[in-house]
Amino acid sequence: MLPLMYRPFGYAMVIAALISAPMIVITIVSLSKLVMAAATSLIQSKRSQSVLYVVIILVFILVANAP
């Protein structure tokens, strides 16, 4: 529904919004995987890794939503 907000600005803006949304998700996932791979070498237990994964993804979401 978000791309429909840009409809008054023209079709180019709608297309840009549709393309940029998946690119943002891909970037967040790639960056979180990079940080997780770096931090996983320091953490040995599977439970700690799972907690770390959740924390890292939440941090990226919070940073992305910050004004």
HUZIMO-V77900 format. One record per residue. N is the residue number from 1. RES is the residue in one small letter. PHI is phi in degrees with one decimal (* if undefined). BURIAL is 1 if it has 24 or more other C-alpha atoms within 12 Angstrom, else 0. Layout:
N	RES	PHI	BURIAL
N	RES	PHI	BURIAL
//
This chain:
1	m	*	0
2	l	-60.2	0
3	p	-61.1	0
4	l	-68.6	0
5	m	-64.0	0
6	y	-88.7	0
7	r	-57.0	0
8	p	-64.4	0
9	f	-85.4	0
10	g	113.7	0
11	y	-69.7	0
12	a	-62.5	0
13	m	-68.6	0
14	v	-64.7	0
15	i	-64.3	0
16	a	-62.9	0
17	a	-66.9	0
18	l	-67.8	0
19	i	-79.3	0
20	s	-73.6	0
21	a	-61.3	0
22	p	-66.7	0
23	m	-65.2	0
24	i	-65.1	0
25	v	-63.5	0
26	i	-61.6	0
27	t	-65.2	0
28	i	-62.8	1
29	v	-65.3	0
30	s	-64.1	0
31	l	-66.0	0
32	s	-68.6	1
33	k	-65.9	0
34	l	-63.4	0
35	v	-65.5	0
36	m	-64.8	1
37	a	-64.4	0
38	a	-69.0	0
39	a	-79.6	0
40	t	-64.6	0
41	s	-66.6	0
42	l	-92.0	0
43	i	-108.0	0
44	q	-100.0	0
45	s	-80.8	0
46	k	-67.3	0
47	r	-65.6	0
48	s	-65.4	0
49	q	-64.8	0
50	s	-63.6	0
51	v	-63.5	0
52	l	-61.5	1
53	y	-58.7	1
54	v	-64.2	0
55	v	-63.9	0
56	i	-63.7	1
57	i	-65.6	1
58	l	-63.5	0
59	v	-63.0	0
60	f	-62.4	1
61	i	-65.7	0
62	l	-64.5	0
63	v	-66.2	0
64	a	-66.5	0
65	n	-89.9	0
66	a	-69.4	0
67	p	-70.9	0
//
